[in-house]
Amino acid sequence: MISLEHTLDQLHSSVTNRRFFQLFTVFTRCLLAVGFIPPSIPKILHKPFTVLPESNPVGAYFIALYNTGYYYEFIGWMQLTAALLLLFPRTAHIGALMFLPIIVNIAVLTSSVGFVGTWLITILMSLAALWLTAWEYDRLKPVLFYNRAKRPDPLPYHLILIPAFFAAGGVVMGGLWWMIGLGAFKNYLYVTGGLIVLGAVFGLVVAVHYRFMPTGRLRDTDQTP
C-alpha cells in the first residue's frame, strides 16, 4: 500500500521538476516580495499608511494601528524581512513561512472591514503564499512525517506521582494566596481545593504528554544498528 508520504513525495517531485512551475514559482516569489516592500517602508519610518478618515472602518483601523507605537514599526520590519527572504533561494522557505500568516491576516482584515478591491488582491496573495509554502514541501516535510526514534523512558507510577506533585503545588499556592490576601476571597479553602484539582488535572496532562513525547534523533537519520 502506497503511503501518503510517498504519494506527496512523488507529486512534489513531479511538480518541481517542470520548467513552467519553476518559472511560475520564481515569478510569484519576486512578485510577492515586491508587493510587500512598499507597504513596509511607511511602517518602519512610522508614517501613516492611509489618509482615510477615522469615520471609515479602514481608516479607523490604521489610525489605531499607527498609534500602537513600535508595534506598528515591528509589523513593517516583519513584512520587509519576509520579502527579502523570499528573494533568495536558500532562505525562500523561511520567507514563505513568514509571509503566509502575515498575508492571511491581512486578507481576513481587508475582508472584515470592507476594504473595497483590496480583499480580492490579498486573497490571491494568500493563495500565492500557500503555493510557495507547498513548493518547499521537501524542506518542511519533517514537520509532518519524520518521527523521532525514541520515547522517554517511563517513570514509575508517573500517572499518579506527577499529578500528585502538581496537586501539592495547589496546596502551597492556596496557602500563599491566603497569606497575601490575593483576590480578597471570602473562603480560601474553596480556592485551595480548586487549585488542587486544577493542579492534578494539569499534572495528568503533563504526565501523558511526557509519556508520548518523541525524543532522540530522527528515525531516518539514525545510523545505529
TORPADREN-467224 format. One line per 4 residues: for each residue x, y, z of N, C-alpha, C, O. Coordinates in steps of 0.2 Angstrom, whole numbers, padded with zeros to 4 digits, always signed. Atoms other than C-alpha are relative to their C-alpha. Example, Ala and Ser with C-alpha at 12.3 -4.5 7.8 and 13.67 -1.06 7.14 Angstrom:
% TORPADREN-467224
+0004:-0006:+0000:+0062:-0022:+0039:+0004:+0006:+0000:+0009:+0005:+0003  -0004:-0006:-0001:+0068:-0005:+0036:-0004:+0005:+0003:-0001:+0011:+0004
END
This chain:
% TORPADREN-467224
+0004:-0006:+0000:+0000:+0000:+0000:+0004:+0006:+0000:+0009:+0007:+0004  -0004:-0006:+0000:+0007:+0017:-0005:-0002:+0005:+0005:-0008:+0006:+0006  +0001:-0005:-0006:+0009:+0029:+0010:-0002:+0007:-0003:+0000:+0008:-0008  +0001:-0007:+0001:+0003:+0047:+0010:+0006:+0003:-0001:+0007:+0008:-0006
-0007:-0003:+0001:+0021:+0052:+0012:+0003:-0001:-0007:+0005:+0003:-0010  -0002:+0001:+0007:+0026:+0043:-0004:-0003:+0003:-0005:+0000:+0006:-0010  +0004:-0004:+0005:+0012:+0050:-0014:+0002:+0007:+0000:+0002:+0010:-0006  -0002:-0007:+0000:+0016:+0068:-0008:+0007:+0001:-0003:+0009:+0006:-0006
-0007:-0001:+0003:+0035:+0065:-0012:+0000:+0000:-0008:+0003:+0004:-0011  +0000:+0001:+0008:+0031:+0059:-0030:-0004:+0006:-0003:-0001:+0009:-0008  +0004:-0005:+0003:+0018:+0073:-0033:+0005:+0007:+0001:+0005:+0010:-0004  -0005:-0005:-0001:+0031:+0086:-0026:+0005:+0000:-0005:+0007:+0005:-0008
-0006:+0001:+0005:+0045:+0079:-0037:-0003:+0002:-0007:+0001:+0005:-0011  +0002:-0001:+0007:+0034:+0079:-0052:-0001:+0008:-0002:+0000:+0010:-0007  +0002:-0007:+0001:+0028:+0097:-0050:+0007:+0004:+0000:+0007:+0009:-0005  -0006:-0005:-0001:+0045:+0105:-0045:+0005:-0002:-0006:+0010:+0003:-0007
-0004:+0002:+0006:+0054:+0096:-0060:-0002:+0003:-0006:+0001:+0003:-0012  +0003:-0003:+0006:+0043:+0105:-0073:+0002:+0008:+0000:+0001:+0011:+0004  -0002:-0007:+0001:+0050:+0121:-0080:-0005:+0005:+0001:-0004:+0011:+0004  +0005:-0005:-0001:+0034:+0130:-0081:-0002:+0002:+0007:-0002:+0008:+0009
+0001:-0001:-0007:+0031:+0128:-0062:+0006:+0003:+0003:+0005:+0007:+0008  -0006:-0003:-0002:+0049:+0133:-0059:+0000:+0007:-0001:+0001:+0011:+0003  +0000:-0007:+0002:+0047:+0149:-0068:-0006:+0004:+0003:-0005:+0009:+0006  +0005:-0003:-0003:+0030:+0152:-0061:+0001:+0002:+0008:-0001:+0007:+0011
-0002:-0001:-0007:+0037:+0150:-0043:+0005:+0006:+0001:+0004:+0010:+0006  -0005:-0006:+0000:+0051:+0162:-0046:-0004:+0006:-0001:-0003:+0011:+0003  +0004:-0006:+0001:+0039:+0175:-0053:-0004:+0001:+0006:-0005:+0007:+0008  +0005:-0002:-0006:+0027:+0173:-0038:+0004:+0002:+0006:+0002:+0007:+0009
-0004:-0002:-0005:+0041:+0174:-0026:+0002:+0008:+0000:+0001:+0012:+0004  -0002:-0006:+0002:+0048:+0190:-0034:-0006:+0005:+0001:-0006:+0011:+0003  +0006:-0004:+0000:+0030:+0197:-0036:-0002:+0002:+0007:-0004:+0007:+0009  +0003:+0000:-0007:+0025:+0194:-0018:+0005:+0005:+0004:+0003:+0009:+0008
-0005:-0004:-0003:+0042:+0202:-0012:-0001:+0007:-0001:-0001:+0011:+0003  +0001:-0007:+0002:+0039:+0217:-0022:-0006:+0003:+0003:-0006:+0009:+0004  +0007:-0002:-0003:+0021:+0218:-0016:+0001:+0002:+0008:-0003:+0006:+0010  +0000:-0001:-0007:+0027:+0218:+0002:+0005:+0006:+0002:+0004:+0009:+0008
-0005:-0005:-0002:+0042:+0230:+0002:-0003:+0007:+0000:-0002:+0011:+0006  +0003:-0007:+0000:+0032:+0247:-0002:-0004:+0001:+0006:-0003:+0006:+0010  +0004:-0001:-0006:+0019:+0244:+0012:+0004:+0000:+0007:+0002:+0003:+0012  -0004:+0001:-0007:+0033:+0240:+0025:+0004:+0007:+0001:+0005:+0008:+0007
-0004:-0006:-0001:+0043:+0256:+0022:-0004:+0006:+0005:-0001:+0008:+0009  +0003:-0005:-0004:+0030:+0269:+0029:-0001:-0003:+0008:+0000:+0001:+0012  +0000:+0003:-0007:+0028:+0257:+0045:+0006:+0001:+0003:+0007:+0003:+0009  -0006:+0000:-0003:+0046:+0256:+0048:+0002:+0007:+0001:+0005:+0009:+0007
-0002:-0007:-0001:+0048:+0275:+0046:-0006:+0003:+0005:-0005:+0009:+0006  +0005:-0003:-0004:+0032:+0277:+0057:-0004:+0005:-0003:-0005:+0011:+0000  +0004:-0005:+0004:+0022:+0286:+0044:-0007:-0003:-0001:-0007:-0009:-0001  +0007:+0002:+0001:+0003:+0285:+0042:+0000:-0004:-0007:+0003:-0002:-0012
+0000:+0004:+0006:-0001:+0271:+0030:-0006:+0002:-0005:-0006:+0000:-0011  +0006:-0002:+0004:-0018:+0279:+0024:-0002:+0007:+0002:-0001:+0009:+0007  +0003:-0007:-0002:-0026:+0296:+0023:-0008:-0001:+0001:-0011:+0004:+0001  +0008:+0000:-0001:-0044:+0289:+0025:-0001:+0002:+0007:+0002:+0001:+0012
+0002:-0003:-0006:-0053:+0297:+0039:-0002:-0005:+0005:-0003:-0011:+0004  +0002:+0005:-0005:-0057:+0289:+0056:-0007:-0002:-0001:-0009:-0008:+0002  +0007:+0002:+0001:-0075:+0288:+0051:-0001:-0006:-0004:-0006:-0010:-0004  +0000:+0006:+0005:-0071:+0275:+0038:+0003:-0006:+0004:+0008:-0005:+0008
-0003:+0006:-0004:-0068:+0257:+0046:+0007:-0001:-0002:+0011:-0003:+0003  -0007:+0001:+0002:-0052:+0255:+0036:+0005:+0005:+0003:+0010:+0004:+0006  -0004:-0005:-0002:-0046:+0272:+0041:+0001:+0000:+0008:+0006:+0001:+0011  +0000:+0001:-0008:-0051:+0269:+0060:+0005:-0005:+0002:+0009:-0004:+0007
-0005:+0005:-0002:-0041:+0253:+0060:+0007:+0002:-0001:+0011:+0001:+0004  -0007:-0002:+0001:-0025:+0260:+0053:+0002:+0006:+0004:+0008:+0006:+0006  -0001:-0005:-0005:-0026:+0275:+0064:+0002:-0003:+0007:+0007:-0001:+0010  -0001:+0003:-0006:-0027:+0264:+0079:+0006:-0004:+0000:+0010:-0004:+0005
-0006:+0004:+0001:-0013:+0253:+0072:+0006:+0005:+0000:+0011:+0003:+0003  -0006:-0005:+0000:-0002:+0268:+0069:+0001:+0003:+0007:+0007:+0004:+0009  -0001:-0003:-0006:-0005:+0274:+0087:+0003:-0006:+0005:+0004:-0004:+0011  -0003:+0005:-0004:+0002:+0257:+0094:+0007:+0001:+0001:+0010:-0003:+0005
-0007:-0001:-0001:+0019:+0264:+0093:+0005:-0005:-0004:+0004:-0006:-0010  -0005:+0004:+0003:+0034:+0252:+0090:-0003:-0007:-0003:+0000:-0010:-0007  +0004:+0005:+0003:+0021:+0238:+0086:-0001:+0001:-0007:+0000:-0004:-0011  +0001:-0002:+0007:+0017:+0247:+0070:+0006:-0001:-0004:+0006:-0003:-0010
-0007:+0000:+0003:+0036:+0248:+0066:+0001:-0008:-0001:+0004:-0010:-0006  -0002:+0007:+0000:+0038:+0229:+0070:-0004:-0003:-0005:-0001:-0008:-0009  +0004:+0003:+0005:+0024:+0224:+0058:+0004:+0002:-0007:+0005:-0003:-0011  -0004:-0002:+0006:+0034:+0234:+0044:+0006:-0004:+0000:+0008:-0006:-0006
-0006:+0004:+0000:+0050:+0225:+0049:-0001:-0007:-0002:+0003:-0010:-0006  +0002:+0007:+0002:+0042:+0208:+0048:-0002:-0001:-0007:+0000:-0005:-0011  +0002:+0000:+0007:+0035:+0212:+0031:+0006:+0001:-0005:+0007:-0003:-0009  -0007:-0001:+0004:+0052:+0218:+0024:+0004:-0006:+0001:+0007:-0008:-0004
-0004:+0006:-0001:+0061:+0203:+0032:-0003:-0006:-0005:+0001:-0009:-0008  +0003:+0005:+0004:+0048:+0191:+0024:+0002:+0001:-0008:+0003:-0004:-0011  -0001:-0002:+0007:+0050:+0200:+0007:+0007:-0002:-0002:+0008:-0005:-0007  -0007:+0001:+0002:+0069:+0199:+0007:+0002:-0007:+0000:+0006:-0009:-0004
-0002:+0007:+0000:+0070:+0181:+0012:-0003:-0004:-0006:+0000:-0009:-0008  +0002:+0004:+0006:+0059:+0176:-0002:+0004:+0001:-0006:+0004:-0003:-0011  -0004:-0001:+0006:+0071:+0184:-0015:+0006:-0005:+0000:+0009:-0005:-0006  -0006:+0004:+0000:+0085:+0172:-0010:-0002:-0008:+0000:-0006:-0010:+0005
+0002:+0007:+0000:+0083:+0153:-0015:+0001:-0003:+0007:-0003:-0008:+0009  -0002:+0004:-0006:+0092:+0147:+0001:-0004:+0002:+0006:-0005:-0002:+0010  +0004:-0002:-0006:+0080:+0157:+0013:-0007:+0001:-0002:-0011:+0003:+0002  +0007:-0001:+0002:+0064:+0156:+0002:-0005:-0003:+0004:-0010:-0001:+0005
+0005:+0004:-0004:+0056:+0143:+0013:-0001:+0004:+0006:-0007:+0003:+0009  +0002:-0004:-0006:+0058:+0154:+0028:-0004:+0006:-0001:-0009:+0008:+0002  +0004:-0006:+0002:+0051:+0169:+0019:-0007:-0002:-0001:-0012:+0001:+0000  +0007:+0002:+0002:+0036:+0159:+0013:-0003:-0002:+0007:-0009:+0000:+0007
+0003:+0001:-0006:+0033:+0153:+0031:-0002:+0006:+0004:-0007:+0007:+0007  +0001:-0006:-0003:+0034:+0171:+0037:-0006:+0004:-0004:-0010:+0007:-0001  +0004:-0004:+0004:+0024:+0178:+0023:-0007:-0003:+0000:-0012:+0001:+0001  +0007:+0003:+0000:+0009:+0166:+0024:-0004:+0002:+0005:-0010:+0005:+0004
+0005:-0002:-0005:+0002:+0170:+0041:-0001:+0008:+0000:-0006:+0010:+0002  +0001:-0007:+0000:+0005:+0189:+0038:-0005:+0002:-0005:-0010:+0006:-0004  +0004:-0002:+0005:-0004:+0190:+0022:-0007:-0003:+0001:-0012:+0000:-0001  +0006:+0003:-0002:-0018:+0178:+0028:-0004:+0005:+0005:-0010:+0006:+0004
+0003:-0005:-0004:-0021:+0190:+0042:-0002:+0006:-0003:-0008:+0009:-0001  +0002:-0006:+0004:-0021:+0205:+0030:-0007:-0002:-0004:-0011:+0003:-0004  +0006:+0001:+0004:-0034:+0196:+0019:-0006:-0001:+0004:-0011:+0002:+0002  +0005:+0001:-0005:-0045:+0192:+0034:-0002:+0007:+0002:-0008:+0009:+0002
+0002:-0006:-0002:-0044:+0210:+0039:-0003:+0004:-0005:-0008:+0008:-0004  +0003:-0004:+0006:-0047:+0218:+0022:-0007:-0002:-0001:-0012:+0002:-0003  +0006:+0002:+0002:-0062:+0207:+0020:-0005:+0002:+0006:-0011:+0004:+0004  +0004:-0002:-0006:-0069:+0211:+0038:-0002:+0007:+0000:-0008:+0009:+0002
+0001:-0008:+0000:-0068:+0230:+0036:-0003:+0003:-0006:-0004:+0009:-0007  +0003:-0003:+0007:-0074:+0231:+0018:+0005:+0004:-0004:+0002:+0009:-0007  -0005:-0004:+0004:-0058:+0237:+0010:-0001:-0002:-0007:+0001:-0007:-0009  +0002:+0001:+0006:-0065:+0238:-0007:+0006:-0002:-0005:+0010:+0002:-0006
-0005:+0002:+0005:-0055:+0228:-0020:+0006:-0003:+0003:+0009:-0008:+0000  -0006:+0003:-0003:-0040:+0225:-0009:-0001:-0007:+0003:+0003:-0011:+0003  +0002:+0007:-0003:-0049:+0210:-0001:+0002:-0005:-0005:+0004:-0011:-0003  -0001:+0005:+0006:-0048:+0201:-0018:+0008:-0001:-0001:+0010:-0007:-0002
-0007:+0001:+0001:-0030:+0205:-0020:+0004:-0004:+0005:+0008:-0008:+0004  -0003:+0004:-0006:-0025:+0199:-0003:-0001:-0007:+0000:+0003:-0011:+0003  +0001:+0007:+0000:-0034:+0183:-0005:+0004:-0004:-0005:+0006:-0009:-0004  -0004:+0003:+0005:-0025:+0180:-0021:+0007:-0001:+0002:+0011:-0005:+0001
-0006:+0000:-0003:-0009:+0184:-0012:+0001:-0005:+0005:+0006:-0009:+0005  +0000:+0005:-0005:-0013:+0172:+0001:+0000:-0007:-0003:+0004:-0011:-0001  +0000:+0006:+0004:-0016:+0158:-0012:+0007:-0001:-0003:+0010:-0006:-0003  -0007:+0000:+0002:+0001:+0163:-0019:+0005:-0002:+0005:+0010:-0006:+0004
-0004:+0001:-0006:+0009:+0162:-0002:+0000:-0008:+0002:+0004:-0011:+0003  +0001:+0007:-0001:+0001:+0145:+0000:+0004:-0005:-0005:+0007:-0010:-0003  -0004:+0003:+0005:+0009:+0139:-0016:+0007:+0000:+0001:+0010:-0006:+0001  -0007:-0001:-0002:+0026:+0145:-0011:+0002:-0005:+0006:+0007:-0008:+0006
-0001:+0004:-0006:+0024:+0136:+0006:+0000:-0008:-0003:+0004:-0012:+0000  +0000:+0006:+0002:+0019:+0120:-0003:+0006:-0002:-0004:+0008:-0008:-0004  -0006:+0001:+0004:+0034:+0122:-0015:+0006:-0003:+0004:+0010:-0006:+0002  -0005:+0002:-0005:+0045:+0120:+0000:-0001:-0006:+0004:+0001:-0007:+0009
+0002:+0006:-0004:+0037:+0103:+0005:+0006:-0004:+0002:+0006:-0006:+0008  -0006:+0005:-0002:+0054:+0094:+0005:+0003:+0003:+0006:+0006:-0001:+0010  -0003:-0003:-0005:+0061:+0107:+0017:-0004:+0000:+0007:-0002:-0001:+0012  +0005:+0000:-0005:+0045:+0107:+0028:-0002:-0007:+0002:-0006:-0008:+0007
+0002:+0007:-0001:+0042:+0088:+0027:+0001:-0003:+0007:-0004:-0006:+0010  -0001:+0003:-0007:+0049:+0084:+0044:-0005:+0002:+0005:-0006:-0002:+0010  +0006:-0002:-0004:+0035:+0094:+0052:-0006:-0005:+0000:-0009:-0006:+0005  +0005:+0005:+0001:+0023:+0081:+0045:+0001:-0007:+0001:-0003:-0011:+0004
-0001:+0007:+0001:+0031:+0065:+0043:+0006:-0003:+0004:+0005:-0009:+0007  -0006:+0003:-0003:+0048:+0062:+0052:-0002:-0001:+0007:-0004:+0004:+0011  +0001:+0001:-0007:+0046:+0054:+0069:+0007:-0001:+0003:+0012:-0004:+0000  -0006:+0002:-0003:+0059:+0053:+0082:+0001:-0007:+0002:-0004:-0011:+0002
-0001:+0007:+0000:+0067:+0037:+0085:-0002:-0003:+0007:-0003:-0009:+0008  +0001:+0003:-0007:+0063:+0035:+0104:-0006:+0004:+0003:-0008:+0009:+0001  +0005:-0003:-0005:+0050:+0039:+0118:+0004:+0001:+0006:+0008:-0003:+0008  -0003:+0000:-0006:+0055:+0044:+0135:-0001:-0006:+0004:-0006:-0009:+0004
+0000:+0006:-0004:+0059:+0030:+0147:-0006:+0002:+0006:-0005:+0007:+0009  +0006:-0001:-0005:+0043:+0028:+0158:+0002:+0001:+0007:+0006:-0003:+0010  -0001:-0001:-0007:+0044:+0035:+0176:-0005:-0005:+0004:-0010:-0006:+0002  +0005:+0004:-0004:+0037:+0023:+0189:-0006:+0004:+0003:-0005:+0009:+0006
+0006:-0003:-0002:+0019:+0027:+0193:-0001:+0008:-0002:-0003:+0012:+0002  +0000:-0008:+0002:+0021:+0044:+0183:-0007:+0002:-0001:-0008:+0008:+0000  +0007:-0003:+0001:+0002:+0045:+0180:-0003:+0001:+0007:-0008:+0004:+0007  +0002:-0002:-0007:+0000:+0046:+0199:+0004:+0005:+0003:+0002:+0010:+0006
-0005:-0005:-0003:+0016:+0055:+0205:+0000:+0007:-0003:+0000:+0012:+0001  +0000:-0007:+0003:+0016:+0069:+0193:-0006:+0004:+0001:-0006:+0010:+0003  +0006:-0004:-0002:-0002:+0074:+0196:+0000:+0002:+0007:-0002:+0007:+0009  -0001:-0001:-0008:+0001:+0072:+0215:+0004:+0006:+0001:+0003:+0010:+0006
-0005:-0006:-0001:+0016:+0084:+0213:-0003:+0006:-0001:-0003:+0011:+0003  +0003:-0006:+0002:+0006:+0097:+0205:-0006:+0002:+0004:-0008:+0008:+0006  +0005:-0001:-0005:-0009:+0095:+0217:+0003:+0002:+0006:+0000:+0007:+0009  -0003:-0003:-0006:+0003:+0098:+0231:+0002:+0007:-0001:+0002:+0011:+0004
-0001:-0007:+0002:+0008:+0113:+0222:-0006:+0005:+0001:-0005:+0011:+0003  +0006:-0004:-0001:-0010:+0119:+0223:-0001:+0002:+0007:-0004:+0007:+0009  +0001:-0001:-0007:-0010:+0117:+0242:+0005:+0006:+0002:+0003:+0011:+0005  -0005:-0005:-0002:+0006:+0128:+0243:-0003:+0007:-0003:-0002:+0012:+0000
+0002:-0006:+0003:-0001:+0141:+0231:-0006:+0003:+0003:-0007:+0009:+0004  +0006:-0003:-0004:-0018:+0142:+0240:+0002:+0003:+0007:+0000:+0008:+0009  -0003:-0003:-0006:-0008:+0145:+0256:+0003:+0007:-0001:+0002:+0011:+0003  -0003:-0007:+0002:+0002:+0159:+0248:-0005:+0005:-0001:-0005:+0011:+0001
+0005:-0005:+0002:-0014:+0167:+0241:-0003:+0002:+0007:-0005:+0008:+0007  +0004:-0001:-0007:-0022:+0166:+0259:+0005:+0005:+0004:+0002:+0010:+0007  -0005:-0004:-0004:-0006:+0174:+0267:+0000:+0007:-0003:+0001:+0012:+0001  -0001:-0007:+0002:-0005:+0189:+0255:-0007:+0003:-0002:-0007:+0009:-0004
+0007:-0003:+0001:-0024:+0191:+0253:-0001:+0001:-0008:-0005:+0005:-0009  +0001:-0001:+0007:-0023:+0189:+0234:-0007:-0002:-0002:-0010:-0007:-0001  +0006:+0001:+0003:-0040:+0191:+0226:-0006:+0002:+0005:-0012:+0002:+0003  +0005:-0002:-0006:-0049:+0195:+0243:-0006:-0005:+0000:-0011:-0003:+0000
+0005:+0005:-0001:-0058:+0179:+0243:-0003:-0001:+0007:+0000:+0000:+0011  +0003:+0001:-0007:-0071:+0175:+0257:+0002:-0006:+0003:+0003:-0007:+0009  -0001:+0007:-0003:-0066:+0157:+0259:+0006:-0003:-0005:+0005:-0005:-0010  -0006:+0002:+0003:-0048:+0152:+0254:+0000:-0008:+0000:+0004:-0010:-0004
+0000:+0007:+0001:-0052:+0134:+0257:-0003:-0003:-0006:+0000:-0007:-0009  +0003:+0002:+0007:-0063:+0133:+0242:+0005:+0001:-0006:+0006:-0002:-0010  -0005:-0002:+0005:-0049:+0142:+0232:+0005:-0005:+0000:+0007:-0007:-0005  -0005:+0005:+0000:-0036:+0130:+0238:-0002:-0007:-0003:+0001:-0010:-0006
+0002:+0006:+0003:-0047:+0115:+0234:-0001:+0000:-0008:+0001:-0005:-0011  +0001:-0001:+0008:-0050:+0122:+0216:+0007:+0000:-0003:+0008:-0003:-0008  -0007:+0001:+0003:-0031:+0124:+0214:+0003:-0007:+0001:+0007:-0009:-0004  -0002:+0007:+0000:-0028:+0106:+0220:-0003:-0004:-0006:+0001:-0008:-0009
+0003:+0003:+0005:-0040:+0100:+0207:+0003:+0002:-0007:+0005:-0002:-0011  -0003:-0003:+0006:-0033:+0111:+0193:+0008:-0003:+0000:+0010:-0005:-0006  -0007:+0002:+0000:-0015:+0106:+0198:+0000:-0008:-0002:+0005:-0010:-0005  +0000:+0007:+0002:-0020:+0087:+0197:-0001:-0001:-0007:+0002:-0005:-0010
+0002:+0001:+0007:-0028:+0089:+0180:+0006:+0002:-0004:+0008:-0001:-0009  -0006:-0002:+0004:-0013:+0099:+0174:+0006:-0005:+0000:+0009:-0006:-0005  -0005:+0005:-0001:-0001:+0086:+0181:-0001:-0006:-0004:+0003:-0009:-0007  +0002:+0006:+0004:-0011:+0072:+0172:+0002:+0002:-0008:+0005:-0002:-0011
-0001:-0002:+0007:-0009:+0082:+0155:+0008:+0000:-0001:+0010:-0003:-0006  -0007:+0000:+0000:+0010:+0084:+0159:+0002:-0007:-0001:+0007:-0009:-0005  -0002:+0007:-0001:+0012:+0065:+0163:-0002:-0003:-0007:+0003:-0007:-0010  +0001:+0003:+0006:+0003:+0060:+0147:+0004:+0002:-0006:+0007:-0001:-0010
-0004:-0003:+0005:+0012:+0072:+0136:+0007:-0003:+0001:+0010:-0004:-0005  -0007:+0003:+0000:+0029:+0066:+0143:+0000:-0007:-0002:+0005:-0009:-0006  -0001:+0007:+0002:+0025:+0048:+0140:+0000:-0001:-0007:+0003:-0006:-0010  +0001:+0001:+0007:+0021:+0050:+0122:+0004:+0005:-0004:+0004:+0006:-0010
-0004:-0005:+0003:+0034:+0064:+0118:+0005:-0003:-0004:+0009:-0007:-0001  -0006:+0002:+0004:+0046:+0060:+0104:+0006:+0003:+0002:+0007:+0009:+0003  -0007:-0002:-0002:+0064:+0061:+0108:+0005:-0003:-0004:+0004:-0008:-0008  -0005:+0003:+0004:+0081:+0057:+0101:+0001:+0003:-0007:-0003:+0007:-0009
-0001:-0002:+0007:+0087:+0058:+0083:-0006:-0002:-0004:-0010:-0006:-0002  +0005:+0002:+0005:+0076:+0057:+0068:+0001:-0007:-0002:+0007:-0009:-0003  +0000:+0007:+0001:+0072:+0039:+0064:+0004:-0001:-0007:+0008:-0005:-0007  -0003:+0001:+0006:+0078:+0041:+0046:+0007:+0002:+0000:+0011:+0000:-0005
-0008:-0002:+0000:+0095:+0049:+0051:+0003:-0004:+0005:+0009:-0003:+0006  -0003:+0004:-0006:+0098:+0036:+0065:+0004:-0006:-0004:+0001:-0010:-0007  -0004:+0005:+0004:+0113:+0026:+0058:+0002:-0006:+0005:+0006:-0010:+0002  -0002:+0006:-0004:+0115:+0014:+0073:-0004:-0006:-0002:-0009:-0006:-0004
+0003:+0006:+0002:+0112:-0004:+0070:-0006:-0002:+0005:-0009:-0007:+0004
END
